[in-house]
């Protein structure tokens, strides 16, 4: 008879492809058995009446990262991963940001020092490229991809991060040669500057006008341009944080042509609107909702659901980018009162990502529970070189699990959050479905409302490069099926 360190008993086990009643036997941090009944074992977790799913993988989070003007984010690795596991997540992939003039290797080393021993869950790193010098393109990037950093992020906006078209093409070509994936923030830099200056001249400086400075046409144009560059180079790209119908239709067009173009969306695009930026009587409280691209409207919520149901979107991430609201470096800082352009740009969301999608998607009848798992875990693992170690429930894989109460009704409040910032943009929203417990490699790190640690349990994940055959990916991920649970993408 097998002996286990832990048996999760009596739950309904849900993967991207299957739903079964089963016990899960865990030993040495890995799943050893999934069976109708496991009669032996040491510690037991009672999951009767609950769902047991692969732990969430959030592949778009910002931690311990400087914002514009040197303002630091409100979450470091300790508080950010604490919030993540409380929200049912077991793996994060934050960013190592290269500052202009800095070696990319130096940036990676700095982020490792921020993370080491300070994480409750496992983590990898994407590389943000702001200075694609010949040495970065020719030496550092290929070497880092070989070392397990298999994805880059580039920006088409922001003064201190924007790349011009030639630089984008250089990075895309390097990614193709390295078999890496490029994540692209698609908003047109010059159009945003033009609109911002025009709004300020007209005295339209309240946070609400942040959305007016970044209309969908700005996102649509940049999305089309990024797709054109990717087609020219024949490289896979991931369009991140897609906000509405116009950019989504560009992506769908590319996918229908067989291009290797993938897409991600986020909770703010199905749960917030531009009207939230008005705050109270157009005062500064709207700054709580300033992020880019900005939330749109409820008609665009329906467009995003259309894309989630139809397979346009492969992943649902948080784009967790937390700032304080109060205080001299918060969203309400003195400079931010003069114009929306100075409001720190980003919102927290790693802890509320899964409840919002489950409530509005699964409970709302828009997606199945299997599609929920694909969008929040399995597809992230496959897209970013972590599958099958992460993102599924099967013998031999890491015992990363979230035990989920599908019927628990919760009103989101700041008092429930475990993050560093002093507010949640989803304050007062009611959701159905909430995490009961989170296990990272078989160790319980969150249970019944409390983070139980241990701090430092999370470790760094080297990620593999992945083949992205466009036609095969699009046909197999549609309706959340991803790739068969026994297969690795592209194999």
N, C-alpha and C positions, 0 to 999 in steps of 0.2 A: 504494500500500500504506500502511495506517495505521501510524503509529509510536505506541508506548505507553511510558509511564514504567515500567510494571510489568505483567507477565503472570503470573497465577497459573495454572499449567499442570497438566492431567491429573487434577484432583480431581473428586469427585462433588459437584455443586452442588445444595444442598438449600434450597428455600424452603418457605413454608407450604403451597404447593399442588403443587409439582413436585420431582422428583428426576431429574437428568440428568448425564451425563458431559460436561464442558465446560471450556474455557479461559476466563479472564476477563481482558479487556484494560482497563487503567486509565490514565487521563491526567488531570493537573491535579486529582487528588483524587476523580474521578468514574469510574464504570464506563462505558466507551465501547462495549464489545462483550462479548457472551456467545456463544461459538461452539464448535462441535465441535473445531476446531483454529484457533489463531491463530499464524501463522508469523512475524510481525514483532514487534518490541518491544525494549525495553532490558533492564532487570533482570528476572530470572525467579525465581519461587518454585515449587519442585517440590512439588505437592500430590498426586502419585500415591499411591493407596491410602488417601487421607484424604478427609474431608468438608470442603466449603467452604460455610459458612452465613452468613446475615446476622449481624453482630456482636450480642451480647446487649444488650438495653436493659433496664436495671433501673430501674423507675419508682418505687421505694420505698426510698430510702437516706437516712441521716442522716449528715451530715458537718459538722465544725466547729460543732457545736451544743451549747449548754449543757444539761446534764441538771439534775435536781432538786438543789437546794442549791448550784447554781453549778458542779457538777462538769462539766468539759468532756469531750466524747467523745474517744476515743483516736485517731481518724482525722481529720486535716484533709483538704483537697482533694488535697494531694500524695500522702499515704500512702493515702488512700481510693481515689483513681483509679488509683494504682499497683496496688493490690490488684485493682481492677475489671478492668483490661486483662489482668492475669495470669490472670484467670478467664474471659477470652474476651468481655468486655463492651466496647462502643465508645461507649455513651451512658448517662449517669446522669441521673435527675431527683431531686435532693435537695430539701430544704425550706428556705425562708426563714421563720424563726420570728419572729412578732411577739410581743414581750413586752407584758404588760398595761401600758397607759399610753403605749405607743410608737406612733409613726406607722408604718403598714405600708410606706410609701415608704422610711422610714429603715431598716427591717429589711432590705428588699430591697437597698438600697445597701450595707449592712454585709456581706451575704453575697456580693455581687459583689466587694467588696474582698478577701474571704477566698479567692475562687476565681480571680480574674484572674491569669493567668500561672502557675498552680500545678496545672493539670489535664493529665493525659495523654490524656483522652478528652473528647468533647463533653458538654455538660450544659445542662439547663434548670432552672427552679425551680418547685415548687409553693409556695403561700402558706399557712402555718399561721396561722389566725385565732384569737386568744385574747381579743381585745377589740373586738367588732364595734360600735363606736360609730356614731352617725349619719354622721359624716364618713367613716369607713372604708367603711360600706355604701353611702353615697350618692355618694362622690366617688372615694376611693382605689381601691376594688376595680374599678369599671367602667373607670377609667383604666388600671390595671395589666393587666386582661384585654386591653384594646386594644393594650397594649405587648408582648404575647406571653406573659403568665403566665396560662394558660387553665384552671388548676385550683386549687382551694382544698382545705385539709384542716381538719377540725374534730374535736374530741375530746369524747366523752361521759363522760370520766373524767380523773383527775389534778387535784390541787388547783390547780395554776397554769395549767391549760389548759382545764378543763371549761367547756362552754357549757350553759346551761339550755335548756329546750325552746323558749322564745320566741326566744332568740338563734339557735338552730339554724334555726328557721323564717325568721328575718330573713335569714340567710346563704343559705338555700336559695332564697328569693325573689329575692335579688340575683343568684344564679347563674343562675336561669332567665332573668332579664332580660338578662344578659350572655352567655348561651349558654356558660357555663362548667360544668365538672364538679366536683362536690363529693365528696371522699374522706372517709369517716367511720370513725373508730375507735370501735367499738361495744362498750362495756362499761359497765354501770350504776354510776355513781359512788357513790350512797348505799348500794347493796347491798354494794359492795366495802368501804366504810368500816365498815359494820355487821359484816361477817364478819371483817375484820381486827381490830377491837377485841375481838370475842368470842374469836378465836383467841389473841390476846395475853393476855387475862385468864386463859385456860386454860394459859398457859405454852407454847403451841405457836408458837414464834418462829423455828424453823429455816427455811432457804430452801425446804424442801419445802412448807411451808404457804403460800407465795406462791400455788401452784396451788390450794390449798384455799380461798383467799380470793377466787378468781376462777373459780368453776365455770362450766360451759357455760351454765347457766340465766341467769347474769348477762350473758353475751355474747348469748344467744338473745333475752332481753327487750329489750336495747338495739338489737339488729338489727331486731327487729320494730318498735320505736318509730321508728327512723330510716326504715324503709321506709314507715311510715304517714305521717310528715312529708313524705317525697318524693312520695307519692301525692297528698297534700293540695295540694301546690304544683305538681305535675306537672313535676318536675325530675329529670334523670338523676343518680344517685349511684353511687359505687363503694364497696362495703363492703370494707375492707382487712383483711389478715392474718386470714382466717377460719380457725378452728382445728379445727373438728369438725362432726359431723353436725347437731347442733341448730341452730346459726346457719345452716348450709348449707341446711337444709330450709326455713327462713324465706325465704331468697333464692330458692330454687327455686320456692316457692309464688308469690312476687312475679313472677318471670319467666314462670311459666305463666299469670298473669293479664295479661301484656303490659306490665307496668310497666318503666320504664327503670332497672332495678337490675342492676348489674354487680358482680363479685366477684373478689377476689384471694386467693391463698393463698401459702404460703412453705415453704422447706425444713424448718423446725423442726417442721412439722405432718405431715411424712412421714418424718422421720429421728430425732426426739427424742421422749421421753415424759416424763410427770410424774415417773416413777421416777428419771430422771436428776437431778432436783433434790435427791434424797436424798444425793447425793455419797457419801462414805465414812463409814459409821456415823452418818448424819444430821449430819455436821459441816458447816462453812461451804462446802466445795468445791461443794456443790450450787448455790451462788450463780452459778456459771459459766453456768447454764442459765436464770436468771431473765429472763423476757421476758413481754410482755403482748400478747395473751392467752397463757397458758402452754401448753406442749405438753400433749397429752392422753394417749392410749394407742393401742395398735396397732389396736384396733377402729376408732378414729377416723381412723387412717391410711387404712384401707380406705374410709371415707366420703369422705375428701378425694380419693382416686383415683377414686372413683365420680363426684365432681363435676368432676374434671379431664377424665375420659373423656366425660362426658355434656354438657359445655358450660356447666355452672353457673359455672365459673371462666373468666374471659377472660385473666387474667394470672397469672404465677408470678414473684413478686418476692422479694427477700431480707429486706426490713425491716432492713437492715444498721444496727445501732445499737450501735457498739462501745465498750466500756469496758475499762480495765485490770482485771486480776484482783488482782494484788498492789499494795501501796502505799497511801498515805493517802487517795487519791481513787478507789481501785479497788473492785471488788466485795467485797473482803475487808477494807474499812476498819473502824476500831474501832466506829463507830456501826452498821454493817451486822451486826456480831456480836450486837447486842442484839435485833434483830428483822428479819425478812424485808422489812418495809416500807421499810427504809433501804438495801436492796441496790440499787445502780444498775441500772435496768431496761432491758435490751436485750442483744443478742448480735451478734457479727460474723458475716457470711455472704455478702458480695458476691462473694468469690473462689470460693466453693464451691457457689454456686447452680446453675450450669449442670452441673457434674459430678454433683451429687446427683440432679437431675431426669433427666439423661440415663441414669445408671446404674440408678436405681430405676424410671424410667419406660420409656425406650426399650429398654435392655438387658433390663429385667425384663418386657418384653412388655405393659406396661400402656398405653402410648401409642405412636404412630408417630413417626418422626423428623420428619415434616412438622408434626405436632401440637406436638412439642418446639419447633420454630422459631416457630410461632404463639404459644405460651405464653410464650416467653422473649424475643421480639423483635417480630414483626410486629404482634401485637395491642396491644402497648404503644405502638407508633408510631401506630396508628390511633386508639387510645383517647385519646391525649394530644397530638394535633395535630402529629405529625412525619412522617406518611406522605404521599406515597411517598418523600420524601427519605431517610428511614431505614426499616429493617425489612424490606428485600427486596433481591434481587439482580436488577438489570435495567439496561439502558442508560439513562444520564442520572441515576442516583441516586448518592448518596455511596458511595464505595468503603469501606464499613465491613464488614469480614469477619473471621470467626474460622475458622482452619484447624484441624480437629479430628481427633484420632486416636480412632476409635470402639472400638478394641481395647485401648488402653493401660490396664493395671491399676495403680492407685495407692492407697496407704494415706495418708489425710489426716493430716498432722501439722503442728504449729506451725512446724517448721523449713521447710516448703514454702511457708508463707504470706508474703505481701508487705505485710500490713496493719500498722497501728500497735499494736493491742493485743497482750498477751503470752500469748494462748491462742486456740485455736479450740474451739468446743463440739463439733465433729465429729471431734476427735482419735481416731485409731485406726479410723475407719470406712473400709471398702474400697469403692472405686468403679471402674467400668470406663467409660472415656471421659474424655479430658483435652485441653485446648487445646494446640496446637503453636505457633500464631502468631496475633497479633491485629493487624489493620490498621485505622487510623482515617483516613478520607479518603485512602486509598492509601498512608499512611505506616506502616511497621512499628513498632509500639510495644512489642511483646512477641514474643519468639521463643525456643523451646527452653529455657524455664525462666527466662529473664532479661528484665527490663523494660529496653528499649533506648531508650525515650523517643521524641522529646525532650519534656522537661517543658515545659509551656506550649503544647503542640500543640493541646490541646483548647480549644474555644471555646464561648461561650454561644449557645444556640439559642432564638430566639423561636418560640413555638408558636401554631398557629392554633386557633380554636374549631372544634368539630366537632358535627355533627348526630348525634343518637343515636336513630334510630327503633328502638324496642324490638323489635318483631316481626322486622324485617329483621335486626337484629344477632344476635338469639338463633338464628335459623334458619341464618345463614351462618357463624357462629363455631362452631357445634356440630361436634364431631369435629375442631376445629383448623383448619377451612377458612378462617376469617376472611372477608374480602371478596375477590373476585377480584383477582389481583395487579395488574391494570391500573386498578382502581377506587379512589377515595377514599371513605371511609365517609360515607354519607349523600348522596353525589352521584348 
